[in-house]
Amino acid sequence: MVEKEQVRPLAPAAHGQSSDADEAALHLKEVRQKKFINCCVCITALLLLHAVVIIILAFTVFRVKEPKIKMNKVTVTRLELINNNTTPKPGSNISLTADVSVKNPNAASFRYSNTTTTLYYHGKVVGEAYGSPGQAKARRTMRMNITVDVITDRLTSNPNLWADLGSGLLTMSSYSRIPGRVNMLNIIKRHVVVKMNCTMTVNISSQAIQEQECKRKVTL
């Protein structure tokens, strides 16, 4: 008898289909990677562009500039004199009203808090005044009046007073301080302190300021 040859079944021809599926998956992965890289490049470019724009604005339009304070005029509003209008009346007060302007050259408003003005006579404090908070709008000038009451008793106790009264002129100095802040679109915030020292000569007879010289300093 002839033995029958055992026939083994052929393996399924799936090799070609598996290769096509792998290639498709690899191609899809490469496409996704390219899209991800392109997206990252675009986001990085936008961030760099924003950073460049902010830097340019910070050094041009939004560059914080110094507010300018100026003493326009000082007026003697109250001065009681005796002895043929040559001597301040004891116990009375002398009032000086200063017309002050604050110029804001920035593209944002300058908000300042309480202002202080101190009056000196030969280095001694003889008067002080406080101003209320305010705001100088962008590229505008704001004016305010500051009234300082001088305590006459502090003047009369100074040994230099009588020599000054004999000349008819009273030389005094003042110090003003205005702290504030410049805020530009909540991006650039800078604290600013404006200081000003003035020396003035008051004519006792006319009760007017005869000479005045001011120097200012701004701290950013």
Contacts in CASP RR format, 6 or more apart in sequence:
PFRMAT RR
TARGET T0000
AUTHOR 0000-0000-0000
METHOD contacts of the structure
MODEL  1
MVEKEQVRPLAPAAHGQSSDADEAALHLKEVRQKKFINCCVCITALLLLH
AVVIIILAFTVFRVKEPKIKMNKVTVTRLELINNNTTPKPGSNISLTADV
SVKNPNAASFRYSNTTTTLYYHGKVVGEAYGSPGQAKARRTMRMNITVDV
ITDRLTSNPNLWADLGSGLLTMSSYSRIPGRVNMLNIIKRHVVVKMNCTM
TVNISSQAIQEQECKRKVTL
54 187 0 8 1.000
58 188 0 8 1.000
61 107 0 8 1.000
62 107 0 8 1.000
62 108 0 8 1.000
62 184 0 8 1.000
62 185 0 8 1.000
62 187 0 8 1.000
62 188 0 8 1.000
64 106 0 8 1.000
64 182 0 8 1.000
64 184 0 8 1.000
64 188 0 8 1.000
64 190 0 8 1.000
64 192 0 8 1.000
64 220 0 8 1.000
65 105 0 8 1.000
65 106 0 8 1.000
66 105 0 8 1.000
66 192 0 8 1.000
66 194 0 8 1.000
66 218 0 8 1.000
66 220 0 8 1.000
67 102 0 8 1.000
67 103 0 8 1.000
67 104 0 8 1.000
67 105 0 8 1.000
67 106 0 8 1.000
67 110 0 8 1.000
67 136 0 8 1.000
67 178 0 8 1.000
67 182 0 8 1.000
67 192 0 8 1.000
67 194 0 8 1.000
67 218 0 8 1.000
68 102 0 8 1.000
68 103 0 8 1.000
68 105 0 8 1.000
68 216 0 8 1.000
69 100 0 8 1.000
69 101 0 8 1.000
69 102 0 8 1.000
69 103 0 8 1.000
69 176 0 8 1.000
69 178 0 8 1.000
69 194 0 8 1.000
69 196 0 8 1.000
69 216 0 8 1.000
70 100 0 8 1.000
70 101 0 8 1.000
70 103 0 8 1.000
70 214 0 8 1.000
70 216 0 8 1.000
71 98 0 8 1.000
71 99 0 8 1.000
71 100 0 8 1.000
71 196 0 8 1.000
71 198 0 8 1.000
71 212 0 8 1.000
71 214 0 8 1.000
72 99 0 8 1.000
72 100 0 8 1.000
72 101 0 8 1.000
72 143 0 8 1.000
73 98 0 8 1.000
73 99 0 8 1.000
73 209 0 8 1.000
74 96 0 8 1.000
74 97 0 8 1.000
74 98 0 8 1.000
74 99 0 8 1.000
74 198 0 8 1.000
74 200 0 8 1.000
74 209 0 8 1.000
74 212 0 8 1.000
75 96 0 8 1.000
75 97 0 8 1.000
75 99 0 8 1.000
75 208 0 8 1.000
75 209 0 8 1.000
76 94 0 8 1.000
76 95 0 8 1.000
76 96 0 8 1.000
76 202 0 8 1.000
76 207 0 8 1.000
76 208 0 8 1.000
76 209 0 8 1.000
77 95 0 8 1.000
77 96 0 8 1.000
77 97 0 8 1.000
77 147 0 8 1.000
78 93 0 8 1.000
78 94 0 8 1.000
78 95 0 8 1.000
79 88 0 8 1.000
79 94 0 8 1.000
79 95 0 8 1.000
79 204 0 8 1.000
79 207 0 8 1.000
80 88 0 8 1.000
80 89 0 8 1.000
80 92 0 8 1.000
81 87 0 8 1.000
81 88 0 8 1.000
81 89 0 8 1.000
81 204 0 8 1.000
82 88 0 8 1.000
82 89 0 8 1.000
85 204 0 8 1.000
85 205 0 8 1.000
86 165 0 8 1.000
86 166 0 8 1.000
86 168 0 8 1.000
86 204 0 8 1.000
86 205 0 8 1.000
87 165 0 8 1.000
88 94 0 8 1.000
88 152 0 8 1.000
88 155 0 8 1.000
88 156 0 8 1.000
89 152 0 8 1.000
90 152 0 8 1.000
90 153 0 8 1.000
90 156 0 8 1.000
91 152 0 8 1.000
91 153 0 8 1.000
92 152 0 8 1.000
93 149 0 8 1.000
93 150 0 8 1.000
93 151 0 8 1.000
93 152 0 8 1.000
94 149 0 8 1.000
94 150 0 8 1.000
94 152 0 8 1.000
94 155 0 8 1.000
95 147 0 8 1.000
95 148 0 8 1.000
95 149 0 8 1.000
95 150 0 8 1.000
96 119 0 8 1.000
96 147 0 8 1.000
96 148 0 8 1.000
96 150 0 8 1.000
97 145 0 8 1.000
97 146 0 8 1.000
97 147 0 8 1.000
97 148 0 8 1.000
98 117 0 8 1.000
98 145 0 8 1.000
98 146 0 8 1.000
98 147 0 8 1.000
98 148 0 8 1.000
98 174 0 8 1.000
98 176 0 8 1.000
99 143 0 8 1.000
99 145 0 8 1.000
100 143 0 8 1.000
100 144 0 8 1.000
100 145 0 8 1.000
100 146 0 8 1.000
100 176 0 8 1.000
101 141 0 8 1.000
101 142 0 8 1.000
101 143 0 8 1.000
101 144 0 8 1.000
102 110 0 8 1.000
102 112 0 8 1.000
102 136 0 8 1.000
102 141 0 8 1.000
102 142 0 8 1.000
102 143 0 8 1.000
102 144 0 8 1.000
102 178 0 8 1.000
102 194 0 8 1.000
103 136 0 8 1.000
103 140 0 8 1.000
103 141 0 8 1.000
104 110 0 8 1.000
104 136 0 8 1.000
104 137 0 8 1.000
104 138 0 8 1.000
104 139 0 8 1.000
104 140 0 8 1.000
104 141 0 8 1.000
104 142 0 8 1.000
104 182 0 8 1.000
105 139 0 8 1.000
106 138 0 8 1.000
106 139 0 8 1.000
106 182 0 8 1.000
106 184 0 8 1.000
107 138 0 8 1.000
107 139 0 8 1.000
107 184 0 8 1.000
108 138 0 8 1.000
108 182 0 8 1.000
108 183 0 8 1.000
108 184 0 8 1.000
108 185 0 8 1.000
109 135 0 8 1.000
109 136 0 8 1.000
109 137 0 8 1.000
109 138 0 8 1.000
109 182 0 8 1.000
109 183 0 8 1.000
110 135 0 8 1.000
110 136 0 8 1.000
110 180 0 8 1.000
110 181 0 8 1.000
110 182 0 8 1.000
110 192 0 8 1.000
111 133 0 8 1.000
111 134 0 8 1.000
111 135 0 8 1.000
111 180 0 8 1.000
111 181 0 8 1.000
111 183 0 8 1.000
112 133 0 8 1.000
112 134 0 8 1.000
112 135 0 8 1.000
112 136 0 8 1.000
112 178 0 8 1.000
112 179 0 8 1.000
112 180 0 8 1.000
112 181 0 8 1.000
112 194 0 8 1.000
113 133 0 8 1.000
113 179 0 8 1.000
113 180 0 8 1.000
114 130 0 8 1.000
114 131 0 8 1.000
114 132 0 8 1.000
114 133 0 8 1.000
115 130 0 8 1.000
115 131 0 8 1.000
115 132 0 8 1.000
115 146 0 8 1.000
115 176 0 8 1.000
115 177 0 8 1.000
115 178 0 8 1.000
116 128 0 8 1.000
116 129 0 8 1.000
116 130 0 8 1.000
116 131 0 8 1.000
116 176 0 8 1.000
116 177 0 8 1.000
117 128 0 8 1.000
117 129 0 8 1.000
117 130 0 8 1.000
117 131 0 8 1.000
117 146 0 8 1.000
117 148 0 8 1.000
117 174 0 8 1.000
117 175 0 8 1.000
117 176 0 8 1.000
117 177 0 8 1.000
118 125 0 8 1.000
118 127 0 8 1.000
118 128 0 8 1.000
118 174 0 8 1.000
118 175 0 8 1.000
118 176 0 8 1.000
119 125 0 8 1.000
119 126 0 8 1.000
119 127 0 8 1.000
119 128 0 8 1.000
119 129 0 8 1.000
119 148 0 8 1.000
119 150 0 8 1.000
119 172 0 8 1.000
119 173 0 8 1.000
119 174 0 8 1.000
120 126 0 8 1.000
120 172 0 8 1.000
120 173 0 8 1.000
120 174 0 8 1.000
120 175 0 8 1.000
121 154 0 8 1.000
121 155 0 8 1.000
121 158 0 8 1.000
121 160 0 8 1.000
121 161 0 8 1.000
121 170 0 8 1.000
121 172 0 8 1.000
121 173 0 8 1.000
122 158 0 8 1.000
122 160 0 8 1.000
123 173 0 8 1.000
124 154 0 8 1.000
124 158 0 8 1.000
125 154 0 8 1.000
126 150 0 8 1.000
126 151 0 8 1.000
126 154 0 8 1.000
126 155 0 8 1.000
126 172 0 8 1.000
127 148 0 8 1.000
127 149 0 8 1.000
127 150 0 8 1.000
127 151 0 8 1.000
127 154 0 8 1.000
128 148 0 8 1.000
129 146 0 8 1.000
129 147 0 8 1.000
129 148 0 8 1.000
129 149 0 8 1.000
131 144 0 8 1.000
131 146 0 8 1.000
134 142 0 8 1.000
135 142 0 8 1.000
136 142 0 8 1.000
146 176 0 8 1.000
148 174 0 8 1.000
155 161 0 8 1.000
164 170 0 8 1.000
164 171 0 8 1.000
165 204 0 8 1.000
168 203 0 8 1.000
168 204 0 8 1.000
168 205 0 8 1.000
169 201 0 8 1.000
169 202 0 8 1.000
169 203 0 8 1.000
169 204 0 8 1.000
169 210 0 8 1.000
170 201 0 8 1.000
170 202 0 8 1.000
170 204 0 8 1.000
171 199 0 8 1.000
171 200 0 8 1.000
171 201 0 8 1.000
171 202 0 8 1.000
172 199 0 8 1.000
172 200 0 8 1.000
172 201 0 8 1.000
172 202 0 8 1.000
173 197 0 8 1.000
173 198 0 8 1.000
173 199 0 8 1.000
173 200 0 8 1.000
174 197 0 8 1.000
174 198 0 8 1.000
174 200 0 8 1.000
175 195 0 8 1.000
175 196 0 8 1.000
175 197 0 8 1.000
175 198 0 8 1.000
176 195 0 8 1.000
176 196 0 8 1.000
176 198 0 8 1.000
177 193 0 8 1.000
177 194 0 8 1.000
177 195 0 8 1.000
178 193 0 8 1.000
178 194 0 8 1.000
178 195 0 8 1.000
179 191 0 8 1.000
179 192 0 8 1.000
179 193 0 8 1.000
179 194 0 8 1.000
180 191 0 8 1.000
180 192 0 8 1.000
180 193 0 8 1.000
181 189 0 8 1.000
181 190 0 8 1.000
181 191 0 8 1.000
181 192 0 8 1.000
182 188 0 8 1.000
182 189 0 8 1.000
182 190 0 8 1.000
182 192 0 8 1.000
183 189 0 8 1.000
190 220 0 8 1.000
191 220 0 8 1.000
192 218 0 8 1.000
192 219 0 8 1.000
192 220 0 8 1.000
193 218 0 8 1.000
193 219 0 8 1.000
194 216 0 8 1.000
194 217 0 8 1.000
194 218 0 8 1.000
195 216 0 8 1.000
195 217 0 8 1.000
195 218 0 8 1.000
195 219 0 8 1.000
196 214 0 8 1.000
196 215 0 8 1.000
196 216 0 8 1.000
196 217 0 8 1.000
197 214 0 8 1.000
197 215 0 8 1.000
197 216 0 8 1.000
198 212 0 8 1.000
198 213 0 8 1.000
198 214 0 8 1.000
198 215 0 8 1.000
199 212 0 8 1.000
199 213 0 8 1.000
199 214 0 8 1.000
200 209 0 8 1.000
200 211 0 8 1.000
200 212 0 8 1.000
200 213 0 8 1.000
201 209 0 8 1.000
201 210 0 8 1.000
201 211 0 8 1.000
201 212 0 8 1.000
202 208 0 8 1.000
202 209 0 8 1.000
202 210 0 8 1.000
203 209 0 8 1.000
203 210 0 8 1.000
END
